[in-house]
Amino acid sequence: MFKHWFRRIHLLLAVLLAFFLINLSISGALLVFGKEIQNYAQPNNWQICEGSALLPLSRLVTLIESNSGKTVKQIQLPLQKNQAWQFKLDNGQYISVDPFNGNILHRYNEQDSFYGFIMAWHRWLLLRDNTGGKPLKVLVSIASLLFIIEMLLGLFLWLKPKKRLKRLKIKIKAKPRVRYYQLHTVVGVFTLLPLLLIALTGMAFHWQSQTKTMLEAIVAESVEQYKHPVITAGLNKTYQLDLAFNRGIQHMKPGQLYRIYLPYNNQPLKLRVKMPDETFAFSWLWIDPYTAEVIKSYDASKANLATRIWNFKYSFHTGDFFGIGLKFIWLLLALLPGIFAITGLWLFAKRTQSSKIKAI
């Protein structure tokens, strides 16, 4: 009785989620190697020849601001030295720049780039309202939650009958309907855990407080919180941007610089850093741009367990934590939700067709 109703719910969820899962699967698979595709498809916009020395930070900022007529807010640094720096302006636009000579390679809105377009497709299905809001973003998170329920229902349907382990096999010579059903079941069982965690970490991007609370309850620790310091003295002096930046670089060793937040109002120069024991950049360094003194630092690699698990969610979701081989596995995993939805609906259609033929 219960199995019958669970099967119906499993089918209903597949129908409701098919559109979302297919879109999330295709866009998620493209995102796994999204930056690599972008860099090689448009090398003139993103790739550079490594020079002998970088231009001073203040000179780069001056060049970009004089050329664009806008203020630079932050700078995104690539992982490889043969890739351009991305300068974000106060109007939301980006400029791709060669930091060795200051040449402007490309000016764009984030969603106009290949990676930005795929990211917008994956996170909020490209739709923005008149105020810049993303009304479908919450639906993507709801779809992820329902997909988790769908996977757990599928697990129950596999566990319920006897001889469940013997059913973890695929008869290649069986009829297509039987073969695809076995594939659907076996692949679903073996990929349940990584897919469940990928869906859960995807939900965490939108429902941060809820997923963080759940993590803290499981680990019995609080995720560490930090506050960006402000500057209260010397506000009428001139920035010593290059000196502050260079001191920050020396102080953060052996970490890798990931992003630069330029000072404004009473905000310090902020450097976001990836420390050697981190999978992504969650460490920070704050420098007074007037005195070039380091105000505060935060090494996320030394945080408690709850914080390190919370920080790991992005790297796990993208599969970017254990080399290129794992990314190919994540590419296949990204495609599975859409494949499950399609094969599930196909199996139902075949079962319905077979039932009608028998009735005749």
FENGI-V469908 format. One record per residue. N is the residue number from 1. SS is DSSP state (hx for helix, st for strand, lp for the rest). PSI is psi in whole degrees, 0 to 359 (* if undefined). Layout:
BEGIN
n: [N N]
ss: [SS SS]
psi: [PSI PSI]
END
This chain:
BEGIN
n: [1 2 3 4 5 6 7 8 9 10 11 12 13 14 15 16 17 18 19 20 21 22 23 24 25 26 27 28 29 30 31 32 33 34 35 36 37 38 39 40 41 42 43 44 45 46 47 48 49 50 51 52 53 54 55 56 57 58 59 60 61 62 63 64 65 66 67 68 69 70 71 72 73 74 75 76 77 78 79 80 81 82 83 84 85 86 87 88 89 90 91 92 93 94 95 96 97 98 99 100 101 102 103 104 105 106 107 108 109 110 111 112 113 114 115 116 117 118 119 120 121 122 123 124 125 126 127 128 129 130 131 132 133 134 135 136 137 138 139 140 141 142 143 144 145 146 147 148 149 150 151 152 153 154 155 156 157 158 159 160 161 162 163 164 165 166 167 168 169 170 171 172 173 174 175 176 177 178 179 180 181 182 183 184 185 186 187 188 189 190 191 192 193 194 195 196 197 198 199 200 201 202 203 204 205 206 207 208 209 210 211 212 213 214 215 216 217 218 219 220 221 222 223 224 225 226 227 228 229 230 231 232 233 234 235 236 237 238 239 240 241 242 243 244 245 246 247 248 249 250 251 252 253 254 255 256 257 258 259 260 261 262 263 264 265 266 267 268 269 270 271 272 273 274 275 276 277 278 279 280 281 282 283 284 285 286 287 288 289 290 291 292 293 294 295 296 297 298 299 300 301 302 303 304 305 306 307 308 309 310 311 312 313 314 315 316 317 318 319 320 321 322 323 324 325 326 327 328 329 330 331 332 333 334 335 336 337 338 339 340 341 342 343 344 345 346 347 348 349 350 351 352 353 354 355 356 357 358 359 360]
ss: [lp hx hx hx hx hx hx hx hx hx hx hx hx hx hx hx hx hx hx hx hx hx hx hx hx hx hx hx hx hx hx hx lp hx hx hx hx hx hx hx hx lp hx hx hx hx st lp lp lp lp lp lp lp lp lp hx hx hx hx hx hx hx hx hx hx hx hx lp lp lp st st st st st lp lp lp lp lp lp st lp st st st st st lp lp lp st st st st st lp lp lp lp lp lp st st st st st st hx hx hx lp hx hx hx hx hx hx hx hx hx hx hx lp lp lp lp lp lp lp lp lp lp lp lp hx hx hx hx hx hx hx hx hx hx hx hx hx hx hx hx hx hx hx hx hx hx hx hx lp lp lp lp lp lp lp lp lp lp lp lp lp lp lp hx hx hx hx hx hx hx hx hx hx hx hx hx hx hx lp hx hx hx hx hx hx hx hx hx hx hx hx hx lp lp lp hx hx hx hx hx hx hx hx hx hx hx hx lp lp lp lp lp lp lp lp lp lp st lp lp lp lp lp lp lp lp lp lp hx hx hx hx hx hx hx hx hx hx hx hx lp lp lp st st st st st st lp lp lp lp lp st lp st st st st st st lp lp lp lp lp lp lp lp st st st st st lp lp lp lp lp lp st st st st st lp hx hx hx lp lp hx hx hx hx hx hx hx hx hx hx hx hx hx hx lp lp lp lp hx hx hx hx hx hx hx hx hx hx hx hx hx hx hx hx hx hx hx hx hx hx hx hx hx hx hx hx hx hx hx hx hx hx hx hx hx lp]
psi: [305 321 321 314 323 323 321 318 320 317 315 317 323 320 314 326 350 311 312 316 322 316 316 325 312 312 322 320 320 326 333 317 29 314 324 318 315 315 322 336 327 66 329 338 337 339 148 169 127 128 186 325 145 148 151 145 318 324 319 315 317 318 315 319 323 328 323 337 13 169 135 127 318 164 126 126 142 170 330 146 348 16 150 159 148 115 123 128 167 350 6 350 163 151 125 125 141 111 352 335 354 7 136 123 325 138 130 159 146 316 348 342 159 311 318 322 313 321 316 322 316 322 326 23 31 348 127 145 186 338 4 2 166 83 335 357 318 328 326 318 321 319 322 319 316 328 323 315 319 317 320 324 318 321 317 317 331 323 332 308 163 170 41 324 325 339 1 58 157 119 104 326 2 169 152 317 317 316 316 327 317 318 313 316 309 312 322 318 314 340 8 308 308 323 321 316 325 317 319 316 330 320 327 339 331 315 66 310 321 313 328 319 319 317 315 325 323 315 341 37 157 140 129 141 144 154 139 124 160 162 131 353 154 23 344 7 178 142 140 66 315 318 317 318 314 321 323 318 317 321 329 353 142 28 166 126 131 319 145 126 114 149 148 153 242 25 143 175 125 130 125 131 144 112 159 326 9 149 343 163 105 8 155 155 132 127 136 117 346 319 349 23 140 121 314 154 156 117 101 343 344 13 172 174 315 318 318 324 316 318 337 347 321 313 320 316 323 351 20 67 0 40 175 328 318 327 326 323 318 328 315 319 322 328 340 317 317 321 319 317 315 312 325 316 324 317 321 317 319 321 319 318 319 321 321 322 319 325 328 *]
END
